[in-house]
Amino acid sequence: MATEIKAPVFPESVADGTIATWHKQPGEAVSRDEVICDIETDKVVLEVVAPADGTISVIIKNEGDTVLSDEVIAQFEAGAVSGAAQTQAVQSEGQVEQAAAQTEAGAAPVVERAQPVADQAPAVRKALTETGINAADIAGTGRGGRITKEDVANHQTKPAAAAAPLSVAVGERIEKRVPMTRLRKRVAERLLAATQETAMLTTFNEVNMKPIMEMRAQYKDAFEKRHGARLGFMSFFVKAATEALKRYPAVNASIDGDDIVYHGYYDIGVAVSSDRGLVVPVLRDTDRMNYAEVENGIRDYAYKARDGKLGIEDMTGGTFTITNGGTFGSLLSTPILNTPQTAILGMHKIQERPMAVNGQVEILPMMYLALSYDHRLIDGKEAVGFLVTIKELLEEPAKLILDL
């Protein structure tokens, strides 16, 4: 019996989505709760799963098509497997048995080469076109020798053994044009709006990271053994920022039309880079979190971002943001506001520099800090005071831990 497969019900803040990838094609057997389609919105990627064991009979919305909330995207046949799929399954089982027999006999197993490009799924055809990889060069791991997107990605990362240099005609200028993803497009719109609609200003300071580095070196093994989490630098910055936000409420506020909204809670977003663009998952009530909870929260969000599993609820809200450009080696930058928030803290690379300490020159691990803020709400005095508070708390972490 045919049933309809629909797009998920989008949150109110999401108007529509785009079909990013069909993982299964009509006639292919699927299992209950197996992911069959990805829908990309301007905030997150949503997965559509099979309602039961069976096959997709008809795809109504193709890759690249726009879909609305709860719109029908395909027809599904529960419990049905097409003749083609059955044949492929039998062939695959036979190939496995053949390979096993050859392996036992000491012979190298036969690896089926991929089917022609025209026989591949649309997402795979697109990936092959964008990367310039020949389908015949890939051993497909999908049913019936079909290539998967993972096969293409893995083929790209394999080192070429004694590969000949790419021959390019002299004077040839190669270009590749790919559409911008909805998420990256939305991020671009928000960043552009932040620069045009706010009175953004950035103030800088620097912090001596030696005290935290020494504390971390002394306690990291015991911390991980006790809490099951690695003791990084981010938890110190999150806790220091939380304390500074308590002392400077305007930095934790937002502007809504002609109103100023002062938040009585501390939800700190941590900017995370992903393949699809910059995302900012939020740690809730950081004033109530301990260091281990902060570290575990950041780690879990990083895994979710890597796997495309972040949900809208993970990124909704936030009263302040921290971004760490030092992860990529940035020494100094001016972060852009994550509106409607009124401030963002930028961390950077730890760099050993000669510093004057009590009339003597010492080599210390220093980090530049940058605070971008909306001057419509936050005055320079408050911004500088906020940043100095973070500096002092980080340089004397005992004050941070003892709430002094």
C-alpha positions, 0 to 999 in steps of 0.5 A: 500500500502506497503511503506519503513521505512528507517533509518534517514540520518546520519551526516557525522561524523556518519558512522552507527548505531544499532537498539536499540529498536523496540517499535512496532511489526508487526501487531500492530496499530501505529499512524502517528508520533508515535515513532516506533524504536530507533537507537543508534549511537556512539553520540546520539539516533535517533528516527524513527517515523511512516509515517502515521496511519497503521501497520508495516508489516515486520521488516527487521532490528532486534534489535542489527543489524547494519544499514547504513544511509537511509537504509531500516529497515522495511515495513509499511502498511498505513491505515491497521490494522491486524486482530490480532491487531483489536482483541487485540483492541476490547479485550482491550476496553472490558477489560476497560469497564469491569473494569469500571463496576466493579469499579462502583459496588464497586469491585476491577477491574481485572488487566490482567497479562502479556502474556508469555515471548515468546509473548513479544517484543525482547526489553522486553524479553531482559530486563526481562532476564537482570533483572531476573524478571518473566513476570508473576509477571508484570501487562502488560499495553501494548495492549493485556496485553503485557509488555512494557520496562516501565513496567519492569523499574517500577517493578524494582523501586517498593519496595517489601512488606515484601519481603523474602531475596534472597536465594543464594547458599553458594559459588555461584558467580553470573555474568551478561554479557551485551553488551556495548552500542555504545555510551559508547563504543565511549566515552571509545575510546575517553577517551583512545585516550585522555590519549594516544595522549595528554601530559595531566597534571592537576593543582589544586586550591581551591575556597572559595564559601561563596561569591557566596553562600551568593549572591545566597541565597539573590537573588535566589527567585527574580532571579527565579521570574524575569527570570523563572530559578533557580540560581545555581552555574554552571552559575557563573562557565560558566561566570568565565571560559568565562572571563578566556578564553578571557585572556588566548586564548591558553586554548580556542584553539585546535590542528589540526595536526601541526596547532594550531587553536585559536577560536574567540568564546566561546562554553563551553560544560557541561558534563552531565551523562545519562543512556547511558553514558557521554554526553557533550552538548554545550552552544554556545557563552557564552560571549553573554549569561546572567546568566538566559540563561546559567541556562536555557540552562543547565536545558534544556540539562539535560532534553534532556539527561534524555529523550534521546533527545539530537541531534548531533547538541547539542554536536557538537563543543565546545572549552572548557568543564566543568565537575561537579563531586561534583554532585556525592560527588567527593571531588577531581579528575583529569578530562580527556580532551575532545579532540580536546579541550586542557583543561577541568575544574573540579568542586567538592563537596563544603566542609566546612574546617578550613582556615587561614584568616588574621591570624584567623581560619575560617570555610569556604565552599571550593571547589577544582578546577582541570584544566587538559590541554594539555602541548603540547600547554598550558604552566604551567604558563598559566594553573595556571594563568587561574585557578587563574583567575577563583578563583579570579572571583568566590571569588569576583563575583562583578568583574565578574558581573561588568566586572572588 
